[in-house]
Amino acid sequence: MIARRNIAAQFTVSLAMVLALAMPDPALAAGHASAKGCKFFGTKAGIVTASVMAGAIGTLAAVSERDKCLHDPAVPVSKTVDQAERAVESAPRDATLRATLGRAYLKEGRIVSAVTALSDAASLGDTSNRTMLSLALAQIANGQNREAVQTLDQGRDVIPVADLGLALALAGESGRGATVLGDALRAGDKSDKLRANLAYAYALDGRWAEARNLVSLDLPANEVDQRMTDWAKAATPEASRERVATLLGVTFKSDGGL
């Protein structure tokens, strides 16, 4: 029998921290600070965590000190967007700045603008895992599942498997996403993140018995039914946009694009 671990954090579906809006050092040489003196464009490494969707989705990633400012409620996202836009205006061919702007738009809930900026970043040469994953999520939220799958295929060699499989499932390729995650599990990845993502991919694919079996390994019996109920509400085809919004912890807004 497999012993259920005592997990302090809830069993959570998760992706990499795609909204960590790291600005490269040369972007704004003078730097900018909030009222608290928090520098947006510092360089010190740090850790940021987030947990959303009532225990269904969470993230954990190493990001820079400047990214911590973006999780400070005293620092409005609009300020980050404004700074990123000015940086791109000063260096329009800088792919990393474009990617930062795209993630800022995504964090602000401006999906059309995010798709444009992140697509430009990829075209300019930024095909890092964070940029490709952010672009795919923006495309899914914008109803562009086919384009999102193409983006994920292009980034499959750089996007971590646990993220790739879940993103494919969110893009409507739930069976394929579950296969990617299942193969990784059988190959030896026993991480909580991968198992949680696989369980959610199973749910999105309508494989509820398999989803329940995985969830049961980590959650007490009295919480399993509620998790299945929550996932059933999120698994409807028309909820694809809301799934991404919940995953990222943002509220989408009307956006006329760039």
Order of alpha helices (4+ residues) and beta strands (2+ residues): beta-beta-beta-alpha-alpha-alpha-alpha-alpha-alpha-alpha-alpha-alpha-alpha-alpha-alpha
